[in-house]
Amino acid sequence: MATGQTSALMALRDPDIRLMLRVRADDREAFAELVERYQHRLVGVMHHLVGRRDEAEDLAQEVFLRVYRNRHKYTPQAKFATWLFTIANNLALNSIRDRKRRPTVPFEAGDPAASGPLLAHDYGVNRDPPPPHKVQQDELAAVVRRALDDLNERQRMAVVLNKFEDMNYAEIAEVMELTTKAVKSLLSRARAKLRESLQAYIDVDGPPPTYPAGPADDDSPDEE
């Protein structure tokens, strides 16, 4: 099938691809609409991956800049969200690896603003003493943040895409440039680590976690 026909068929199924095709044709209103649709989601994912809100916002802005700069080269080959988060994945990994190469001042684990917008909710400024349940929620958010940080880079990305972007194995595999089998292994190992880290705070014998079930594969390229 010709490239033009493939693009047309994919555009029929994905309204975001239709928007991006308009962006490719230099429609700035279409680009503004794409940013509005994905900005909050993208910042949320980046926040989970890098742990800092300000850095997450900077990375999300860089993702959109790359989308716009490369708009004329865009050819739909997957869902728009998959393509967008592939760019985000590469930028986040580069940022994390750059951080490891240079000393930084770590954020406080107990700071709710550092715990991620989807794990701990967004917190407003409150000068009054927080109620007991708020303190407990903040403490749990910090514990979950640390548990997520204990995962390696690829496990964390797989969990975030699956849990918060509701991507299936195949979509995550495409974003991370892995096999579906490797993604199953990443999620299986990540679930085990999270359950171990959180067992003192969360009833592990209660309802099963929302991550998809999948057997661990010993030949996965998952690195510790």
GITA-V357715 format. One record per pair of residues at least 24 apart in sequence whose ideal C-beta (glycine too) atoms are under 10 Angstrom apart, sorted by sequence separation. I is the first residue (numbers start at 1). J is the second residue. D is the distance in whole Angstrom. If there is no record, write none. Layout:
BEGIN
i = <I & I>
j = <J & J>
d = <D & D>
END
This chain:
BEGIN
i = <39 & 63 & 64 & 66 & 119 & 120 & 154 & 158 & 162 & 163 & 187 & 188 & 192 & 35 & 38 & 39 & 62 & 63 & 66 & 112 & 115 & 116 & 119 & 120 & 158 & 162 & 187 & 188 & 191 & 35 & 38 & 62 & 63 & 112 & 115 & 119 & 158 & 161 & 187 & 188 & 63 & 111 & 112 & 114 & 115 & 158 & 159 & 163 & 187 & 188 & 189 & 35 & 60 & 63 & 110 & 114 & 115 & 116 & 119 & 154 & 158 & 159 & 162 & 184 & 186 & 188 & 189 & 35 & 38 & 59 & 62 & 63 & 110 & 112 & 115 & 116 & 119 & 154 & 157 & 158 & 162 & 183 & 184 & 185 & 187 & 188 & 34 & 111 & 112 & 115 & 155 & 156 & 158 & 160 & 184 & 185 & 186 & 60 & 110 & 111 & 114 & 115 & 154 & 155 & 158 & 159 & 183 & 184 & 185 & 186 & 189 & 35 & 59 & 60 & 109 & 110 & 116 & 154 & 155 & 158 & 159 & 184 & 185 & 188 & 190 & 31 & 34 & 35 & 58 & 59 & 62 & 109 & 110 & 112 & 115 & 155 & 157 & 181 & 184 & 185 & 189 & 34 & 108 & 109 & 111 & 152 & 155 & 156 & 159 & 180 & 181 & 183 & 185 & 186 & 188 & 59 & 110 & 151 & 154 & 155 & 159 & 182 & 185 & 186 & 187 & 189 & 31 & 56 & 59 & 109 & 110 & 154 & 155 & 181 & 184 & 185 & 186 & 31 & 55 & 58 & 109 & 152 & 182 & 183 & 185 & 107 & 151 & 152 & 155 & 179 & 181 & 182 & 42 & 49 & 56 & 151 & 155 & 181 & 182 & 183 & 28 & 31 & 41 & 45 & 49 & 55 & 109 & 150 & 172 & 181 & 182 & 30 & 50 & 55 & 119 & 152 & 179 & 26 & 38 & 42 & 46 & 49 & 50 & 118 & 148 & 151 & 178 & 179 & 37 & 38 & 41 & 42 & 45 & 46 & 49 & 50 & 52 & 106 & 147 & 150 & 151 & 169 & 178 & 23 & 27 & 37 & 41 & 45 & 48 & 49 & 55 & 116 & 119 & 150 & 166 & 168 & 178 & 23 & 26 & 42 & 46 & 50 & 51 & 118 & 119 & 148 & 169 & 24 & 25 & 26 & 34 & 38 & 42 & 46 & 49 & 50 & 118 & 147 & 148 & 150 & 151 & 163 & 20 & 24 & 25 & 37 & 38 & 41 & 45 & 49 & 52 & 117 & 147 & 150 & 163 & 23 & 24 & 51 & 116 & 147 & 149 & 162 & 163 & 22 & 23 & 24 & 46 & 50 & 147 & 148 & 162 & 163 & 21 & 24 & 34 & 38 & 144 & 147 & 162 & 20 & 23 & 24 & 146 & 147 & 24 & 52 & 55 & 146 & 159 & 21 & 100 & 144 & 158 & 20 & 21 & 52 & 53 & 143 & 144 & 147 & 21 & 51 & 52 & 143 & 147 & 20 & 51 & 97 & 17 & 96 & 143 & 144 & 18 & 51 & 53 & 140 & 143 & 144 & 17 & 21 & 52 & 54 & 143 & 16 & 17 & 20 & 53 & 56 & 93 & 96 & 17 & 19 & 52 & 53 & 56 & 92 & 93 & 96 & 140 & 14 & 17 & 18 & 52 & 53 & 139 & 140 & 13 & 16 & 17 & 20 & 51 & 53 & 14 & 16 & 17 & 20 & 51 & 52 & 53 & 89 & 92 & 93 & 158 & 10 & 11 & 14 & 15 & 16 & 51 & 89 & 92 & 136 & 10 & 13 & 14 & 17 & 47 & 50 & 154 & 7 & 9 & 10 & 14 & 16 & 47 & 48 & 49 & 154 & 155 & 7 & 8 & 10 & 14 & 16 & 47 & 48 & 89 & 92 & 154 & 155 & 6 & 7 & 10 & 11 & 47 & 48 & 53 & 88 & 89 & 154 & 155 & 6 & 7 & 10 & 46 & 47 & 48 & 152 & 153 & 4 & 6 & 45 & 47 & 48 & 89 & 152 & 3 & 44 & 45 & 47 & 85 & 89 & 152 & 3 & 44 & 45 & 47 & 88 & 3 & 43 & 44 & 44 & 85 & 85 & 40 & 41 & 40 & 44 & 82 & 81 & 85 & 85 & 82 & 89 & 93 & 81 & 81 & 82 & 90 & 81 & 85 & 89 & 90 & 85 & 88 & 89 & 90 & 79 & 82 & 86 & 87 & 89 & 82 & 85 & 86 & 81 & 82 & 85 & 86 & 82 & 83 & 84 & 85 & 86 & 78 & 79 & 82 & 83 & 78 & 82 & 51 & 81 & 51 & 79 & 78 & 48 & 51 & 77 & 78 & 51 & 49 & 48 & 49 & 48 & 49 & 51 & 50 & 49 & 48 & 49 & 48 & 49 & 48 & 49 & 45 & 48 & 49 & 47 & 48 & 46 & 45 & 48 & 44 & 45 & 48 & 45 & 44 & 45 & 44 & 41 & 42 & 41>
j = <63 & 87 & 88 & 90 & 143 & 144 & 178 & 182 & 186 & 187 & 211 & 212 & 216 & 60 & 63 & 64 & 87 & 88 & 91 & 137 & 140 & 141 & 144 & 145 & 183 & 187 & 212 & 213 & 216 & 61 & 64 & 88 & 89 & 138 & 141 & 145 & 184 & 187 & 213 & 214 & 90 & 138 & 139 & 141 & 142 & 185 & 186 & 190 & 214 & 215 & 216 & 63 & 88 & 91 & 138 & 142 & 143 & 144 & 147 & 182 & 186 & 187 & 190 & 212 & 214 & 216 & 217 & 64 & 67 & 88 & 91 & 92 & 139 & 141 & 144 & 145 & 148 & 183 & 186 & 187 & 191 & 212 & 213 & 214 & 216 & 217 & 64 & 141 & 142 & 145 & 185 & 186 & 188 & 190 & 214 & 215 & 216 & 91 & 141 & 142 & 145 & 146 & 185 & 186 & 189 & 190 & 214 & 215 & 216 & 217 & 220 & 67 & 91 & 92 & 141 & 142 & 148 & 186 & 187 & 190 & 191 & 216 & 217 & 220 & 222 & 64 & 67 & 68 & 91 & 92 & 95 & 142 & 143 & 145 & 148 & 188 & 190 & 214 & 217 & 218 & 222 & 68 & 142 & 143 & 145 & 186 & 189 & 190 & 193 & 214 & 215 & 217 & 219 & 220 & 222 & 94 & 145 & 186 & 189 & 190 & 194 & 217 & 220 & 221 & 222 & 224 & 67 & 92 & 95 & 145 & 146 & 190 & 191 & 217 & 220 & 221 & 222 & 68 & 92 & 95 & 146 & 189 & 219 & 220 & 222 & 145 & 189 & 190 & 193 & 217 & 219 & 220 & 81 & 88 & 95 & 190 & 194 & 220 & 221 & 222 & 68 & 71 & 81 & 85 & 89 & 95 & 149 & 190 & 212 & 221 & 222 & 71 & 91 & 96 & 160 & 193 & 220 & 68 & 80 & 84 & 88 & 91 & 92 & 160 & 190 & 193 & 220 & 221 & 80 & 81 & 84 & 85 & 88 & 89 & 92 & 93 & 95 & 149 & 190 & 193 & 194 & 212 & 221 & 67 & 71 & 81 & 85 & 89 & 92 & 93 & 99 & 160 & 163 & 194 & 210 & 212 & 222 & 68 & 71 & 87 & 91 & 95 & 96 & 163 & 164 & 193 & 214 & 70 & 71 & 72 & 80 & 84 & 88 & 92 & 95 & 96 & 164 & 193 & 194 & 196 & 197 & 209 & 67 & 71 & 72 & 84 & 85 & 88 & 92 & 96 & 99 & 164 & 194 & 197 & 210 & 71 & 72 & 99 & 164 & 195 & 197 & 210 & 211 & 71 & 72 & 73 & 95 & 99 & 196 & 197 & 211 & 212 & 71 & 74 & 84 & 88 & 194 & 197 & 212 & 71 & 74 & 75 & 197 & 198 & 76 & 104 & 107 & 198 & 211 & 74 & 153 & 197 & 211 & 74 & 75 & 106 & 107 & 197 & 198 & 201 & 76 & 106 & 107 & 198 & 202 & 76 & 107 & 153 & 74 & 153 & 200 & 201 & 76 & 109 & 111 & 198 & 201 & 202 & 76 & 80 & 111 & 113 & 202 & 76 & 77 & 80 & 113 & 116 & 153 & 156 & 78 & 80 & 113 & 114 & 117 & 153 & 154 & 157 & 201 & 76 & 79 & 80 & 114 & 115 & 201 & 202 & 76 & 79 & 80 & 83 & 114 & 116 & 78 & 80 & 81 & 84 & 115 & 116 & 117 & 153 & 156 & 157 & 222 & 75 & 76 & 79 & 80 & 81 & 116 & 154 & 157 & 201 & 76 & 79 & 80 & 83 & 113 & 116 & 220 & 74 & 76 & 77 & 81 & 83 & 114 & 115 & 116 & 221 & 222 & 75 & 76 & 78 & 82 & 84 & 115 & 116 & 157 & 160 & 222 & 223 & 75 & 76 & 79 & 80 & 116 & 117 & 122 & 157 & 158 & 223 & 224 & 76 & 77 & 80 & 116 & 117 & 118 & 222 & 223 & 75 & 77 & 116 & 118 & 119 & 160 & 223 & 75 & 116 & 117 & 119 & 157 & 161 & 224 & 76 & 117 & 118 & 120 & 161 & 77 & 117 & 118 & 119 & 160 & 161 & 117 & 118 & 118 & 122 & 161 & 161 & 165 & 167 & 165 & 172 & 176 & 165 & 166 & 167 & 175 & 167 & 171 & 175 & 176 & 172 & 175 & 176 & 177 & 167 & 170 & 174 & 175 & 177 & 171 & 174 & 175 & 171 & 172 & 175 & 176 & 173 & 174 & 175 & 176 & 177 & 170 & 171 & 174 & 175 & 171 & 175 & 145 & 175 & 146 & 174 & 174 & 145 & 148 & 174 & 175 & 149 & 148 & 148 & 149 & 149 & 153 & 156 & 156 & 156 & 156 & 157 & 157 & 159 & 159 & 160 & 157 & 160 & 161 & 160 & 161 & 160 & 160 & 163 & 160 & 161 & 164 & 164 & 164 & 165 & 165 & 164 & 165 & 165>
d = <10 & 5 & 10 & 9 & 10 & 7 & 8 & 9 & 9 & 9 & 6 & 9 & 8 & 9 & 9 & 8 & 9 & 5 & 8 & 9 & 9 & 8 & 5 & 7 & 6 & 6 & 7 & 8 & 9 & 9 & 8 & 9 & 10 & 5 & 4 & 6 & 9 & 10 & 9 & 5 & 9 & 9 & 10 & 9 & 6 & 9 & 8 & 10 & 6 & 6 & 6 & 10 & 8 & 6 & 7 & 8 & 9 & 8 & 10 & 9 & 4 & 7 & 9 & 8 & 9 & 4 & 10 & 6 & 9 & 7 & 6 & 9 & 7 & 6 & 7 & 6 & 7 & 9 & 8 & 5 & 10 & 10 & 9 & 8 & 9 & 8 & 8 & 10 & 8 & 4 & 9 & 9 & 10 & 10 & 4 & 8 & 9 & 9 & 9 & 8 & 7 & 9 & 10 & 5 & 9 & 5 & 8 & 6 & 5 & 9 & 8 & 9 & 5 & 10 & 10 & 5 & 7 & 6 & 8 & 6 & 8 & 8 & 4 & 9 & 9 & 8 & 8 & 9 & 10 & 6 & 9 & 5 & 10 & 9 & 9 & 10 & 10 & 9 & 6 & 8 & 6 & 9 & 9 & 8 & 9 & 9 & 6 & 7 & 10 & 9 & 9 & 10 & 8 & 7 & 9 & 9 & 9 & 9 & 10 & 4 & 8 & 7 & 3 & 9 & 10 & 9 & 8 & 9 & 6 & 6 & 10 & 9 & 9 & 5 & 8 & 9 & 5 & 6 & 10 & 9 & 6 & 9 & 9 & 9 & 5 & 9 & 8 & 9 & 7 & 9 & 8 & 5 & 10 & 8 & 10 & 5 & 9 & 7 & 6 & 10 & 9 & 8 & 8 & 7 & 8 & 7 & 8 & 10 & 10 & 10 & 7 & 10 & 10 & 10 & 10 & 9 & 8 & 10 & 9 & 7 & 7 & 10 & 6 & 9 & 9 & 6 & 8 & 9 & 9 & 8 & 9 & 8 & 6 & 10 & 4 & 10 & 10 & 10 & 10 & 6 & 7 & 7 & 7 & 8 & 10 & 10 & 9 & 9 & 9 & 8 & 9 & 9 & 9 & 8 & 10 & 8 & 9 & 7 & 8 & 10 & 8 & 6 & 9 & 8 & 9 & 10 & 7 & 9 & 9 & 8 & 8 & 6 & 6 & 6 & 8 & 6 & 5 & 8 & 8 & 9 & 9 & 9 & 8 & 5 & 9 & 10 & 9 & 10 & 8 & 7 & 10 & 10 & 5 & 6 & 7 & 5 & 6 & 10 & 9 & 9 & 10 & 9 & 6 & 10 & 10 & 8 & 9 & 8 & 9 & 9 & 6 & 10 & 9 & 5 & 9 & 9 & 8 & 4 & 7 & 8 & 7 & 9 & 7 & 6 & 10 & 10 & 10 & 10 & 7 & 8 & 10 & 9 & 9 & 6 & 10 & 10 & 10 & 8 & 7 & 9 & 7 & 9 & 6 & 7 & 10 & 7 & 7 & 8 & 9 & 6 & 9 & 8 & 9 & 9 & 10 & 9 & 6 & 9 & 5 & 10 & 10 & 10 & 9 & 10 & 10 & 6 & 6 & 9 & 6 & 9 & 9 & 8 & 9 & 7 & 9 & 8 & 8 & 10 & 6 & 8 & 7 & 9 & 6 & 10 & 9 & 8 & 10 & 8 & 5 & 8 & 6 & 9 & 9 & 4 & 10 & 9 & 9 & 10 & 8 & 10 & 9 & 8 & 9 & 10 & 7 & 5 & 9 & 7 & 8 & 9 & 7 & 10 & 4 & 8 & 6 & 9 & 10 & 10 & 10 & 9 & 9 & 8 & 8 & 9 & 9 & 10 & 9 & 8 & 7 & 7 & 9 & 8 & 10 & 8 & 9 & 5 & 6 & 9 & 7 & 9 & 9 & 5 & 8 & 10 & 5 & 8 & 10 & 9 & 10 & 7 & 9 & 7 & 9 & 9 & 10 & 6 & 7 & 7 & 9 & 10 & 8 & 10 & 8 & 7 & 10 & 6 & 6 & 7 & 10 & 9 & 9 & 8 & 6 & 9 & 5 & 8 & 10 & 10 & 9 & 7 & 5 & 9 & 9 & 7 & 8 & 9 & 10 & 10 & 10 & 10 & 7 & 8 & 10 & 10 & 9 & 7 & 10 & 8 & 9 & 8 & 9 & 5 & 10 & 9 & 8 & 6 & 9 & 9 & 9 & 7 & 9 & 8 & 5 & 9 & 5 & 8 & 9 & 5 & 8 & 10 & 9 & 9 & 9 & 8 & 10 & 7 & 5 & 9 & 8 & 6 & 7 & 9 & 10 & 9 & 6 & 9 & 9 & 9 & 9 & 7 & 9 & 7 & 10 & 10 & 8 & 10 & 10 & 6 & 7 & 6 & 9 & 10 & 8 & 6 & 9 & 5 & 10 & 9 & 10 & 9 & 5 & 9 & 9 & 7 & 7 & 6 & 6 & 7 & 9 & 8 & 10 & 7>
END
